[in-house]
Amino acid sequence: MDKSSALEYINQMFPNEASLSGVEPLMQKIQNEIRTVDAGILTAVRQQSNSGTKAKEDLAAATRAVEELMYKIREIKTKAVQSETMVQEICRDIKKLDFAKKHITTTITALHRLTMLVSAVEQLQVMASKRQYKEAAAQLEAVNQLCSHFEAYRDIPKIMELREKFKNIKQILKSHVFSDFSSLGTGKESEETNLLQQLSDACLVVDALEPSVREELVNNFCNRELTSYEQIFEGAELAKLDKTERRYAWIKRRMRSNEEIWKIFPLSWHVSYRLCILFCKKTRKQLEDILANLKEKPDVGTLLLALQRTLEFEDELAEKFGGGTQNREIANEIEEIGRGTNSSNSASDIRKKYEKKLAAHQGGDTEEKDGTKDLAVPGAGFNFRGIISSCFEPHLTVYVELEEKTLMESLEKLVQEETWDIEEGSQSNVLSSSMQLFLIIKRSLKRCSALTKNQTLFNLLKVFQRVLKAYATKLFARLPKGGTGIVAAATGMDGQIKTSDRDERVICYIVNSAEYCHKTAGELAESVSKIIDPQYAEGVDMSEVQDEFSAVITKSLVTLVHGLETKFDIEMAAMTRVPWGTLESVGDQSEYVNAINSILTTSIPALGSLLSPIYFQFFLDKLASSLGPRFYSNIFKCKQISETGAQQMLLDTQAVKTILLEVPSLGRQTSGAASYSKFVSREMSKAEALLKVILSPVDSVADTYRALLPEGTPMEFQRILELKGLKKADQQSILDDFNKLGPGIKQTQVAPTIVPAAPPVAPVVPSPSAVGLIASREDVLTRAAALGRGAATTGFKRFLALTEAAKDRKDGPFRKLFNP
């Protein structure tokens, strides 16, 4: 410890004079501890000195031991070298003897094999000269095996001589075999009974020779067999398209008559299979020449008959030789067109996409297969289907033209015979012409898919598209049209569409039929994409046709709305002709309201029963977007409106609103009526607000107008003053005050969630924020209505008293205002 710490320690031990008496004992204690430490140090120094001496002795002993070990290792190494030298001297003679034995053995074996080879070659030469094919075949195998042992000695003169002699013998055998086979099919086999057996043995020789010999022999045989075929069917008499069937009859007859004779060929040669391939190639070449040399378009019947017989022959060959398997579910795929009810469009698109990817990895063009596949074995990649029939493909345009003509004539006939009505008991509200048209298309697709699945089928699909577009045009033309011409313009009926109850049913049938065609066209494209060759599958698309039918649906529903609007024209005109300015009392709802109710109760139930929910909802949305604003604007078309007239009109407005809200119930389709009801309530509330403005006193009319109709314009406000019957001078002062303060505070408007441009997929649900805006709007209207009632005249007070009393009554015209 440092000096300050030592002082502190002493002060701590002896804080006062009395404590100094303990100095002596403490000193004694410290001296004892010092002696103990010194003794320990001395002991440690002695031990360290002894340990150093011992370590040096141990190190010296280890060094001596290592030196002894190294000496012993050197002795062992020397002895090992001496032992190795001794062993090599002992074995040197033994190795020489071993090598000599090995060489002698090899030489003996080689000489023995050489003797056997010389003997075998001589025997083979004798057998070849005597045409002993069966024995020669076995001898050929033995010579070939013996020759393989002398590959390393092929440069030795004797071996070269033997190999050359063997080669000449094989050439002699080949020439004898080919010479004997040239007599096959000439009639000698019936005269010489042993000829077939000799040729059968000759096949064994051919198998023992090189594979190229077998290929050459089979090709020569096939070409010789088909020489007469080429001579017969290249003549002017049979080189015609209508004689195609006789070609296939000839080869079938030839194969049946020679079946027993051809059994001489080993099964592994597949002679019949190779003969059929060569026959198909020659036939295709001749048919191509016939079709190319036609001076005019071929007769469709003759062309299709030749193609049909060709396809049947190809199917027989494919079934016989087991090559080119084909999917036989095409007819089932076609039958499924128009039957699906719950298939999802998205699932269909995904399935279609992956089927196309799978098809892209399958197969290829037949001609490419001819050059790349091993054709020697049946079923090894060669596909008989299409080997001949594909030559008809470029000439089938006449068939497609005939199909198009037939389909168009059938379409015209179906439309002419269409009654535009549905038979009683029918489960679907679809026109019979729609279903009949797709039945005709399915039959046409079956016919074509049985003939070809390439360019012709793709061209026929284009024909289907044109036929379906023409049918969509026919449906479009059947819709009621608006009035045109001088008379319509003079009577104010230009562009208006008049529809009877039958017209409305027909429009609904057209909507359902267009929907059926839209869906079935998609199924048709899906089926064709599975049937057609993969290289054309990507181009299969019926979206343009489906767009045409979607346009028919939209136009039909809009026509329905326009037809109802035309029916309402008379009632709207009747509303403007009511003497609202001279009406003496408020009574029951007006006649035009009853007429509107009659129109809707007559038309809506039928429409609701015929239209699907999604299209009926679209129709309701269009109807609401038309009638609400129209009723509002029609009020401005009236002449002067008194207080009593405004009260009566307000009653009528409530009645019309109730009628419109009951429309979904009339159609028995209330699933998507929420958005429709909100829109109707909002639009009719504008008409109610307008009538409340008219009922308000003159001095507060501007304030009431701002509160109830904040989106109004000065021109509209001026028209309201005219409806109230104010003179021009009185109007001007009110207008000046109104313009100074402005029309009112614009409030955020909730955009209508209906009136779409096309039929909706699902009803639109307002967001909570939009509901809040609507609620705030209703609050403003309620406060403004209270303002109007507080400043109302005696007539308006009487109207309020009538409505209050109606709350306690169970019937009567005013009771409808308070029905839930």
Secondary structure as UniProt FT lines:
FT   HELIX           3..13
FT   HELIX           17..22
FT   HELIX           23..129
FT   TURN            130..131
FT   HELIX           133..148
FT   TURN            149..150
FT   HELIX           151..153
FT   TURN            154..155
FT   HELIX           157..181
FT   TURN            182..187
FT   HELIX           188..191
FT   TURN            193..194
FT   HELIX           195..208
FT   HELIX           211..233
FT   TURN            236..238
FT   HELIX           241..243
FT   HELIX           244..257
FT   TURN            258..260
FT   HELIX           261..264
FT   HELIX           267..269
FT   HELIX           271..292
FT   HELIX           300..321
FT   HELIX           330..335
FT   TURN            336..339
FT   HELIX           345..360
FT   HELIX           366..372
FT   TURN            378..379
FT   TURN            385..388
FT   HELIX           389..395
FT   HELIX           397..417
FT   TURN            424..425
FT   HELIX           432..451
FT   HELIX           455..478
FT   HELIX           486..490
FT   TURN            491..492
FT   HELIX           501..531
FT   HELIX           534..537
FT   TURN            538..539
FT   HELIX           543..577
FT   TURN            580..581
FT   HELIX           591..610
FT   HELIX           613..636
FT   HELIX           643..661
FT   HELIX           663..666
FT   TURN            667..668
FT   TURN            671..672
FT   HELIX           673..695
FT   HELIX           698..700
FT   HELIX           701..708
FT   TURN            710..711
FT   HELIX           714..723
FT   TURN            724..725
FT   HELIX           728..741
FT   HELIX           768..790
FT   HELIX           794..806
FT   TURN            807..808
FT   HELIX           813..818
//
